[in-house]
Amino acid sequence: LQKFGLTPTERYFDKVEHAKLLLPAFAAGAIGSIASAAWFFANQNLGLVVSFPIVAADPGVVSSLWGALVFKEIHGLKNFIILGCAFVAVILAAVFSSLGKIGVRSEER
């Protein structure tokens, strides 16, 4: 690596901090694996046209919840009401799009 002007990065990191990150890293990997499996399951049952908007909207909902509840990024009752309305709209859109696809499948048979 030194031949190309690159130095190993081990010396830049504190080895004690790696132990603190091990459990959250494994948890994040497990959650990501479950999400990938759910994505394939949704594609198989609903089709890509229906499942993609549902799966694409979920990370926005989760990150908004983290921002509002954990990091206290939302202040004021009015802003929480707006956030709640947005959550309801996303959830209703996901439910209606999946129910619409189920209705189409039953009519095709």
Residue frames relative to the residue before (quaternion, step in Angstrom):
aa qw qx qy qz dx dy dz
L 1.0000 0.0000 0.0000 0.0000 0.00 0.00 0.00
Q 0.6455 0.5327 -0.3362 0.4319 3.55 1.01 -0.75
K 0.5491 0.6164 -0.3893 0.4086 3.58 1.18 -0.49
F 0.7381 0.3868 -0.2060 0.5129 3.59 1.08 -0.76
G 0.5811 -0.6069 0.3678 0.3984 3.58 1.24 0.15
L 0.5598 0.5784 -0.3953 0.4425 3.57 1.24 0.33
T 0.1862 -0.7724 0.5967 0.1124 3.54 -0.96 0.85
P 0.5641 -0.5897 0.4386 0.3763 3.58 -1.06 0.63
T 0.4235 -0.7461 0.4666 0.2151 3.54 -0.93 0.91
E 0.4137 0.7361 -0.4648 0.2665 3.60 1.21 -0.08
R 0.6928 0.5021 -0.2989 0.4226 3.56 0.89 -0.83
Y 0.6339 0.5471 -0.3331 0.4335 3.60 1.20 -0.28
F 0.7110 0.4242 -0.2432 0.5053 3.59 1.22 -0.34
D 0.4264 -0.6730 0.5430 0.2652 3.53 -1.11 0.72
K 0.4159 -0.7497 0.4595 0.2321 3.59 -0.59 1.11
V 0.5761 0.5866 -0.3830 0.4211 3.61 1.17 -0.44
E 0.6538 0.5404 -0.3149 0.4258 3.61 1.00 -0.77
H 0.5745 0.6058 -0.3916 0.3868 3.60 1.10 -0.52
A 0.6296 0.5425 -0.3420 0.4385 3.59 1.01 -0.70
K 0.6474 0.5197 -0.3201 0.4564 3.59 1.06 -0.68
L 0.7109 0.4638 -0.2523 0.4646 3.58 1.12 -0.62
L 0.4909 0.7041 -0.4178 0.2977 3.57 1.22 -0.30
L 0.7062 0.4569 -0.2766 0.4647 3.62 0.75 -0.96
P 0.6721 0.4646 -0.3301 0.4727 3.67 0.83 -0.74
A 0.6249 0.5361 -0.3461 0.4498 3.59 1.06 -0.65
F 0.6614 0.4828 -0.3055 0.4860 3.59 0.96 -0.82
A 0.6404 0.5199 -0.3298 0.4591 3.59 0.99 -0.77
A 0.6515 0.5039 -0.3150 0.4716 3.58 0.97 -0.83
G 0.6465 0.5129 -0.3199 0.4654 3.58 1.01 -0.74
A 0.6493 0.5071 -0.3172 0.4697 3.58 0.99 -0.79
I 0.6535 0.5014 -0.3149 0.4715 3.58 0.95 -0.84
G 0.6492 0.5151 -0.3121 0.4646 3.58 0.99 -0.80
S 0.6445 0.5150 -0.3192 0.4663 3.58 1.03 -0.76
I 0.6412 0.5054 -0.3192 0.4812 3.58 0.99 -0.80
A 0.6471 0.5176 -0.3181 0.4607 3.59 0.99 -0.81
S 0.6465 0.5082 -0.3240 0.4678 3.60 0.99 -0.76
A 0.6448 0.5066 -0.3211 0.4738 3.58 0.99 -0.79
A 0.6515 0.5047 -0.3139 0.4715 3.59 1.00 -0.79
W 0.6022 0.5566 -0.3467 0.4555 3.59 1.10 -0.71
F 0.6791 0.4718 -0.2937 0.4796 3.61 0.89 -0.89
F 0.6295 0.5255 -0.3315 0.4665 3.57 1.02 -0.75
A 0.6629 0.4935 -0.3061 0.4726 3.59 0.96 -0.85
N 0.6423 0.5185 -0.3307 0.4575 3.61 0.98 -0.77
Q 0.6592 0.5172 -0.3127 0.4474 3.55 0.98 -0.81
N 0.7668 0.3931 -0.2049 0.4643 3.58 0.88 -0.90
L 0.7923 0.3162 -0.1615 0.4961 3.58 0.98 -0.76
G 0.4534 -0.6540 0.4780 0.3718 3.57 1.09 -0.61
L 0.6322 -0.5863 0.3647 0.3516 3.55 -1.15 0.66
V 0.6292 0.5627 -0.3452 0.4103 3.60 0.98 -0.79
V 0.7219 0.4054 -0.2394 0.5072 3.58 1.02 -0.73
S 0.7189 0.4830 -0.2751 0.4173 3.58 0.82 -0.94
F 0.6072 0.5856 -0.3772 0.3822 3.63 0.99 -0.64
P 0.6823 0.4603 -0.3284 0.4634 3.67 0.77 -0.78
I 0.6203 0.5361 -0.3484 0.4544 3.57 1.06 -0.66
V 0.7157 0.4465 -0.2539 0.4732 3.56 0.80 -1.03
A 0.6497 0.5209 -0.3243 0.4488 3.60 1.04 -0.65
A 0.6765 0.4972 -0.2991 0.4535 3.61 1.08 -0.58
D 0.5809 0.6384 -0.3683 0.3455 3.59 1.09 -0.61
P 0.6573 0.4970 -0.3535 0.4427 3.68 0.81 -0.72
G 0.6171 0.5407 -0.3485 0.4532 3.59 1.08 -0.58
V 0.6428 0.5074 -0.3167 0.4786 3.55 1.04 -0.76
V 0.6756 0.4953 -0.2983 0.4574 3.58 0.88 -0.93
S 0.6825 0.4720 -0.3031 0.4686 3.61 0.88 -0.86
S 0.6223 0.5235 -0.3466 0.4675 3.59 1.06 -0.59
L 0.6350 0.5148 -0.3256 0.4751 3.57 1.03 -0.74
W 0.6344 0.5121 -0.3265 0.4782 3.59 0.97 -0.82
G 0.6779 0.4997 -0.2988 0.4488 3.57 0.87 -0.91
A 0.7116 0.4620 -0.2659 0.4576 3.55 0.92 -0.85
L 0.7842 0.3722 -0.1841 0.4612 3.57 0.81 -0.99
V 0.7500 0.3862 -0.2224 0.4888 3.59 0.92 -0.82
F 0.8027 0.3042 -0.1421 0.4929 3.57 0.76 -1.05
K 0.3654 -0.7771 0.4526 0.2402 3.61 1.32 0.05
E 0.2389 0.8034 -0.5071 0.2007 3.57 0.93 0.93
I 0.7001 0.4054 -0.2522 0.5309 3.59 1.20 -0.41
H 0.0391 -0.7930 0.6077 -0.0166 3.56 -0.83 1.03
G 0.7656 0.3626 -0.2773 0.4533 3.54 -1.07 0.73
L 0.5675 -0.6306 0.4269 0.3132 3.50 -1.10 0.82
K 0.6278 0.5532 -0.3380 0.4309 3.59 0.98 -0.83
N 0.6775 0.4865 -0.2959 0.4656 3.59 0.95 -0.83
F 0.6331 0.5074 -0.3328 0.4806 3.59 1.08 -0.64
I 0.6241 0.5232 -0.3412 0.4694 3.59 1.05 -0.66
I 0.6422 0.5081 -0.3207 0.4761 3.59 0.99 -0.81
L 0.6529 0.5049 -0.3109 0.4713 3.59 0.96 -0.85
G 0.6455 0.5167 -0.3157 0.4655 3.59 0.99 -0.79
C 0.6422 0.5099 -0.3209 0.4740 3.59 1.00 -0.78
A 0.6353 0.5167 -0.3265 0.4721 3.58 1.03 -0.75
F 0.6376 0.5166 -0.3258 0.4696 3.60 0.99 -0.79
V 0.6509 0.5102 -0.3140 0.4662 3.56 0.92 -0.88
A 0.6510 0.5158 -0.3193 0.4563 3.61 0.95 -0.83
V 0.6659 0.4908 -0.3081 0.4698 3.60 0.92 -0.85
I 0.6742 0.4908 -0.3028 0.4613 3.59 0.89 -0.87
L 0.6551 0.5007 -0.3130 0.4714 3.59 0.97 -0.81
A 0.6323 0.5235 -0.3354 0.4623 3.59 1.00 -0.76
A 0.6574 0.5001 -0.3136 0.4683 3.59 0.96 -0.83
V 0.6725 0.4947 -0.3004 0.4612 3.59 0.89 -0.90
F 0.6947 0.4761 -0.2901 0.4544 3.59 0.84 -0.92
S 0.6553 0.4971 -0.3351 0.4595 3.60 0.96 -0.72
S 0.6691 0.4701 -0.3171 0.4804 3.60 0.99 -0.68
L 0.6462 0.4978 -0.3300 0.4750 3.61 1.01 -0.69
G 0.6183 0.5446 -0.3421 0.4519 3.58 1.06 -0.67
K 0.6560 0.4960 -0.3082 0.4781 3.56 1.02 -0.77
I 0.6306 0.5183 -0.3357 0.4700 3.60 1.01 -0.72
G 0.6467 0.5191 -0.3154 0.4614 3.59 1.02 -0.79
V 0.6404 0.5135 -0.3246 0.4699 3.59 1.03 -0.72
R 0.6518 0.5186 -0.3197 0.4515 3.58 0.95 -0.80
S 0.6800 0.4798 -0.3134 0.4572 3.59 0.92 -0.80
E 0.6472 0.5041 -0.3305 0.4667 3.62 1.09 -0.57
E 0.6310 0.5497 -0.3447 0.4253 3.61 1.10 -0.60
R 0.6465 0.5340 -0.3245 0.4377 3.58 1.08 -0.64
